[in-house]
């Protein structure tokens, strides 16, 4: 029986409940998907980007991260995974 990787499990949890996530969780999920999650140089938003996608997603680092940002991140990761197949 195959076990789901921790990052895949984390992504599934984000998909099912987009509330109460920390920026550390977002960094972990992005890293496992091969997506860059760059900390802010000025301001408070992390930049999420991937070579397969033209858009850059911005996510505020302060807690709580609003569910809308988590939903956008899940869609972004799904789009990247879909384009890499």
C-alpha positions as CSV (number, residue, x, y, z in Angstrom):
1,X,0.0,0.0,0.0
2,X,1.4,3.4,-1.0
3,X,1.4,6.1,1.6
4,X,0.6,9.7,0.6
5,X,3.6,12.0,1.0
6,X,3.3,14.5,3.8
7,X,3.2,17.4,1.3
8,X,0.4,15.7,-0.7
9,X,-1.5,15.2,2.5
10,X,-1.0,18.8,3.4
11,X,-2.3,19.9,0.0
12,X,-5.3,17.7,0.4
13,X,-6.0,19.3,3.8
14,X,-5.7,22.8,2.3
15,X,-8.1,21.8,-0.5
16,X,-10.6,20.5,2.1
17,X,-10.2,23.3,4.6
18,X,-8.6,26.6,3.4
19,X,-8.7,28.2,6.8
20,X,-5.9,28.6,9.5
21,X,-2.7,28.0,7.5
22,X,0.7,29.4,8.1
23,X,3.3,30.6,5.6
24,X,5.5,27.7,6.6
25,X,2.9,25.3,5.3
26,X,2.7,27.2,2.0
27,X,6.5,27.1,1.7
28,X,6.5,23.3,2.3
29,X,3.8,22.6,-0.2
30,X,5.3,24.8,-2.9
31,X,8.8,23.3,-2.4
32,X,7.5,19.7,-2.8
33,X,5.7,20.7,-6.0
34,X,8.8,22.4,-7.4
35,X,7.3,25.8,-7.2
36,X,9.3,28.8,-6.0
37,X,8.0,30.6,-3.0
38,X,10.1,33.8,-2.5
39,X,10.1,35.7,0.7
40,X,9.3,39.4,0.5
41,X,12.2,41.8,0.0
42,X,10.0,44.7,1.1
43,X,6.4,44.5,2.1
44,X,4.8,41.4,3.5
45,X,3.8,39.2,0.5
46,X,5.5,36.0,-0.6
47,X,5.7,35.5,-4.4
48,X,4.7,32.1,-5.7
49,X,5.9,31.3,-9.3
50,X,6.7,28.5,-11.7
51,X,8.3,28.5,-15.1
52,X,5.2,26.7,-16.5
53,X,2.8,29.5,-15.4
54,X,2.9,33.1,-16.6
55,X,1.2,34.6,-13.5
56,X,2.8,35.2,-10.2
57,X,0.7,34.5,-7.1
58,X,1.2,36.8,-4.1
59,X,0.4,35.6,-0.6
60,X,0.6,37.7,2.6
61,X,2.8,36.3,5.3
62,X,0.8,37.5,8.2
63,X,-1.6,35.2,10.0
64,X,-4.3,34.2,9.5
65,X,-3.9,33.7,5.8
66,X,-7.3,34.2,4.3
67,X,-9.0,31.2,2.6
68,X,-9.1,33.0,-0.8
69,X,-5.2,32.9,-1.0
70,X,-5.2,29.2,-0.1
71,X,-7.8,28.4,-2.8
72,X,-5.7,30.3,-5.3
73,X,-2.6,28.4,-4.2
74,X,-4.3,25.0,-4.6
75,X,-5.5,26.0,-8.1
76,X,-2.0,27.2,-9.0
77,X,-0.4,23.9,-7.8
78,X,-3.0,21.9,-9.7
79,X,-2.3,23.9,-12.9
80,X,1.5,23.4,-12.5
81,X,1.0,19.6,-11.9
82,X,-1.3,19.4,-14.8
83,X,1.1,21.1,-17.2
84,X,4.0,18.9,-16.2
85,X,2.3,15.7,-17.1
